Amino acid sequence: MSTQFCYQALSTATSIRLLRIPKFVSTLQYDLIEVDLENNPIYDALSYTWHLEEQSSATSGVISEFGGSINCNGMKLDVTTNLRDGLLRLEQFRQETLIWIDAICINQQDLEERCSGELRARAGET
């Protein structure tokens, strides 16, 4: 898992990305899939705190908000410690889950995607 994850543009204005947590998951290995809201997909949303993990390197003094990474479509995706811990807890349920998580399912570098407001409101459970 050395290649950094790269977001592809969404196909339509009604498309979103969902994280698929397989029933029998290898720890922190997921698929990010695209679905169209017009097809009324069933998914949940993860609500958590975006917390700056003030982790500094003793040698560099760099402060990073990322506490680890996950394997997303076979590539490395940096996530916060809070989010990584939440995903580990979800894995314990041992059932396939489609979940919308803002930090993963939205390309945070794309202002238009970040401004989309209806996504969480359509989730089955938060």
C-alpha positions as CSV (number, residue, x, y, z in Angstrom):
1,M,0.0,0.0,0.0
2,S,2.5,2.6,-1.1
3,T,0.6,4.5,-3.9
4,Q,-1.3,7.5,-2.5
5,F,-5.1,7.5,-3.2
6,C,-6.2,9.8,-6.0
7,Y,-9.9,10.9,-6.4
8,Q,-11.6,10.6,-9.7
9,A,-14.3,13.1,-10.7
10,L,-17.8,12.0,-10.0
11,S,-19.8,10.9,-13.1
12,T,-23.0,13.0,-12.5
13,A,-24.3,15.8,-10.3
14,T,-26.3,13.3,-8.3
15,S,-23.4,10.9,-7.7
16,I,-21.6,10.4,-4.4
17,R,-18.9,8.1,-3.1
18,L,-19.5,5.6,-0.4
19,L,-17.1,3.5,1.6
20,R,-17.8,-0.2,1.4
21,I,-16.8,-2.1,4.5
22,P,-16.8,-5.8,3.5
23,K,-18.3,-8.4,5.7
24,F,-15.0,-10.1,6.3
25,V,-12.6,-7.2,6.2
26,S,-8.8,-7.3,6.3
27,T,-8.1,-4.6,8.9
28,L,-8.5,-1.1,7.4
29,Q,-8.9,-2.3,3.7
30,Y,-12.0,-0.9,2.0
31,D,-13.4,0.1,-1.4
32,L,-14.6,3.5,-2.3
33,I,-17.5,3.2,-4.8
34,E,-19.6,5.7,-6.7
35,V,-23.4,5.5,-6.5
36,D,-26.1,7.7,-7.9
37,L,-28.6,9.2,-5.4
38,E,-31.3,8.8,-8.1
39,N,-31.1,5.0,-7.5
40,N,-31.8,5.6,-3.7
41,P,-28.9,3.7,-2.3
42,I,-29.1,2.5,1.3
43,Y,-26.2,3.8,3.3
44,D,-25.3,5.2,6.7
45,A,-23.3,8.2,7.6
46,L,-20.5,8.3,10.2
47,S,-20.6,11.3,12.5
48,Y,-17.4,12.0,14.4
49,T,-15.2,14.9,15.5
50,W,-12.7,16.3,13.1
51,H,-10.0,16.7,15.8
52,L,-6.5,18.0,15.1
53,E,-4.2,15.3,16.4
54,E,-1.4,17.6,17.5
55,Q,1.2,15.0,16.8
56,S,4.6,16.5,16.3
57,S,7.7,14.8,15.2
58,A,10.6,15.2,17.6
59,T,13.0,15.7,14.7
60,S,11.0,17.8,12.3
61,G,8.5,19.7,14.6
62,V,5.8,19.1,12.0
63,I,2.3,19.0,13.3
64,S,0.0,16.7,11.3
65,E,-3.8,16.1,11.6
66,F,-3.3,12.6,10.2
67,G,-2.7,9.8,12.6
68,G,-2.6,6.9,10.1
69,S,-3.9,5.6,6.9
70,I,-6.3,3.1,5.4
71,N,-6.2,1.0,2.3
72,C,-8.8,2.4,-0.1
73,N,-9.1,0.6,-3.5
74,G,-5.6,-0.8,-2.9
75,M,-4.1,2.7,-2.3
76,K,-3.0,4.6,0.8
77,L,-5.4,7.2,2.1
78,D,-4.4,9.3,5.1
79,V,-7.0,9.7,7.8
80,T,-7.2,11.2,11.3
81,T,-6.7,8.9,14.3
82,N,-10.3,9.6,15.3
83,L,-11.6,8.3,12.0
84,R,-9.3,5.3,11.8
85,D,-10.4,4.3,15.3
86,G,-14.1,4.7,14.3
87,L,-13.5,2.5,11.2
88,L,-11.9,-0.2,13.4
89,R,-15.0,-0.2,15.6
90,L,-17.3,-0.6,12.6
91,E,-15.2,-3.6,11.4
92,Q,-16.2,-5.4,14.6
93,F,-19.8,-5.7,13.4
94,R,-18.8,-8.2,10.7
95,Q,-21.4,-7.1,8.2
96,E,-21.1,-5.4,4.8
97,T,-21.8,-1.8,5.2
98,L,-22.0,1.2,2.9
99,I,-21.2,4.3,4.7
100,W,-20.8,8.0,3.9
101,I,-17.9,9.7,5.7
102,D,-17.2,13.3,4.7
103,A,-13.4,13.1,5.1
104,I,-13.2,10.1,2.8
105,C,-16.2,10.3,0.5
106,I,-15.7,13.9,-0.4
107,N,-12.6,15.1,-2.3
108,Q,-11.5,17.7,0.2
109,Q,-9.4,19.4,-2.4
110,D,-12.5,20.0,-4.6
111,L,-14.5,23.1,-3.3
112,E,-17.6,22.2,-5.3
113,E,-17.8,18.7,-3.7
114,R,-17.1,20.1,-0.2
115,C,-20.0,22.5,-0.6
116,S,-22.5,19.8,-1.3
117,G,-25.0,19.8,1.6
118,E,-27.6,17.1,1.0
119,L,-25.5,14.0,1.4
120,R,-25.8,13.3,5.1
121,A,-29.5,14.1,5.1
122,R,-30.2,11.1,2.8
123,A,-28.4,8.6,5.0
124,G,-30.4,5.9,6.6
125,E,-28.7,6.2,9.9
126,T,-26.0,8.5,11.4
